[in-house]
Amino acid sequence: MIRVIAVIKERHRTLGYRLLDEITSTVQDMGAAGAFEYIKEHGCRNAHFKGVALVADEGTIEMLPVIDSHTKSCIKNDKYIIVGTFKEGDRITSIRVTDYSGSISDIEVKQLIMLEDKGFCNARVQNVGEKKAIKPLDLPWPVLRWTPVK
């Protein structure tokens, strides 16, 4: 499944999107028209097109990282994106995260709070008693079927 992981802009003008193929871990930068056709053909986990506008299914498009079209560096919302979870029974044991670069990491739940300083585009951390829990903003995260490498 495809996931939009960043918006590519030149000043305030949206030129395109960075797409992550969650299965192959391939990252592609595409112009808006190319992204439209690609998402139409392959589907997208976290966004859809309404007319010619990309609409987020998790939070808003404005919550995604913004990449400068010339430098390819993140200029706004440099946050983690949760791609999926690993479970043992009903308990989440690890979470797969990425950032604007498309680099994927598997993080054990007990280590996840270390990422809290940078923040998450599609999650919120909340206190549950003396512990902290991470919850999706809108859509539930997919449960991944393989065991993360340790």
C-alpha positions as CSV (number, residue, x, y, z in Angstrom):
1,M,0.0,0.0,0.0
2,I,1.1,3.5,-0.7
3,R,1.4,6.2,2.0
4,V,2.0,10.0,1.5
5,I,4.8,10.9,3.8
6,A,5.6,14.5,2.8
7,V,4.5,17.5,0.8
8,I,7.0,19.0,-1.7
9,K,6.8,22.7,-1.8
10,E,8.6,25.7,-3.5
11,R,7.9,28.5,-1.1
12,H,4.2,28.2,-0.5
13,R,3.3,26.4,-3.7
14,T,2.7,22.6,-3.6
15,L,4.7,21.0,-6.4
16,G,4.2,17.3,-5.4
17,Y,4.3,14.6,-2.8
18,R,6.8,12.0,-1.4
19,L,5.2,8.6,-1.5
20,L,6.3,5.5,0.4
21,D,5.5,2.0,-0.8
22,E,5.0,0.2,2.5
23,I,5.6,-3.2,1.0
24,T,8.9,-2.5,-0.9
25,S,10.0,0.5,1.2
26,T,10.5,2.4,-2.1
27,V,10.3,6.2,-1.8
28,Q,9.3,8.3,-4.8
29,D,9.0,12.0,-5.2
30,M,6.2,12.8,-7.7
31,G,4.6,15.9,-9.1
32,A,1.0,16.5,-8.1
33,A,-0.4,15.2,-11.4
34,G,1.9,12.1,-11.3
35,A,0.9,11.4,-7.6
36,F,-2.8,11.7,-8.6
37,E,-2.4,9.0,-11.3
38,Y,-0.2,6.8,-9.1
39,I,-2.6,6.9,-6.1
40,K,-5.6,6.4,-8.4
41,E,-3.9,3.3,-9.8
42,H,-2.4,1.8,-6.6
43,G,-4.5,3.2,-3.8
44,C,-3.3,5.1,-0.7
45,R,-3.5,4.3,3.0
46,N,-3.6,7.8,4.4
47,A,-5.0,10.1,1.8
48,H,-7.3,10.3,-1.3
49,F,-7.9,12.8,-4.0
50,K,-11.1,14.8,-3.9
51,G,-11.2,16.4,-7.4
52,V,-7.6,17.6,-7.8
53,A,-7.0,18.2,-4.1
54,L,-5.2,15.7,-1.9
55,V,-7.2,15.1,1.3
56,A,-5.7,13.3,4.3
57,D,-7.4,10.4,6.0
58,E,-5.2,10.8,9.1
59,G,-5.2,14.3,10.5
60,T,-4.7,16.9,7.7
61,I,-2.3,17.3,4.8
62,E,-0.9,20.3,6.7
63,M,0.3,18.0,9.5
64,L,2.7,16.1,7.1
65,P,6.3,17.0,6.8
66,V,7.1,19.7,4.2
67,I,10.1,19.2,1.9
68,D,11.9,22.1,0.1
69,S,11.8,21.3,-3.6
70,H,15.4,22.4,-4.1
71,T,17.2,21.1,-1.1
72,K,15.0,18.1,-0.4
73,S,15.4,18.8,3.3
74,C,12.4,19.0,5.7
75,I,11.5,22.7,6.4
76,K,8.4,22.1,8.5
77,N,6.7,19.3,10.6
78,D,9.8,17.1,10.9
79,K,7.9,14.4,12.8
80,Y,7.6,10.7,12.8
81,I,4.9,8.8,11.0
82,I,3.6,5.5,12.3
83,V,3.3,3.0,9.5
84,G,2.0,0.0,11.4
85,T,2.1,-2.1,14.6
86,F,3.3,-5.6,15.5
87,K,1.2,-7.5,18.0
88,E,1.5,-10.6,20.2
89,G,-2.1,-11.5,20.8
90,D,-3.9,-8.3,21.5
91,R,-0.9,-6.5,22.8
92,I,1.1,-4.1,20.6
93,T,4.8,-5.0,21.1
94,S,6.5,-2.9,18.4
95,I,5.7,0.0,16.0
96,R,7.1,0.6,12.6
97,V,7.9,4.3,12.0
98,T,9.2,6.5,9.2
99,D,10.0,10.1,8.7
100,Y,10.1,12.4,5.7
101,S,13.1,10.6,4.3
102,G,11.2,7.3,4.1
103,S,13.7,5.5,6.3
104,I,11.8,2.8,8.2
105,S,12.6,1.7,11.8
106,D,10.9,-0.9,14.1
107,I,10.7,0.5,17.6
108,E,9.7,-1.5,20.7
109,V,6.8,0.1,22.5
110,K,8.9,0.8,25.6
111,Q,11.3,2.8,23.5
112,L,8.6,4.8,21.6
113,I,8.4,7.5,24.2
114,M,12.0,8.4,23.4
115,L,10.6,9.6,20.0
116,E,8.0,11.8,21.7
117,D,10.2,15.0,21.6
118,K,10.2,15.0,17.8
119,G,6.5,14.2,17.7
120,F,4.2,12.2,15.5
121,C,2.1,13.3,12.5
122,N,-0.5,10.6,12.9
123,A,-0.6,9.9,16.6
124,R,-0.9,11.5,20.0
125,V,0.8,10.5,23.2
126,Q,-1.4,10.6,26.3
127,N,-1.0,9.8,30.0
128,V,-2.8,6.7,31.2
129,G,-2.2,6.6,34.9
130,E,1.5,6.6,35.5
131,K,2.3,5.3,32.0
132,K,2.1,6.9,28.6
133,A,0.2,5.4,25.7
134,I,0.2,6.3,22.0
135,K,-3.0,6.5,20.1
136,P,-3.9,7.0,16.4
137,L,-5.4,10.3,15.4
138,D,-8.0,9.0,13.1
139,L,-7.5,5.7,11.4
140,P,-6.2,2.6,13.2
141,W,-2.7,1.6,12.2
142,P,-2.4,-1.6,10.2
143,V,-1.2,-4.7,12.1
144,L,1.9,-6.0,10.4
145,R,2.3,-9.8,10.1
146,W,5.9,-10.3,10.5
147,T,8.2,-10.0,13.5
148,P,10.5,-7.0,13.6
149,V,14.2,-7.6,13.5
150,K,15.9,-7.0,16.8
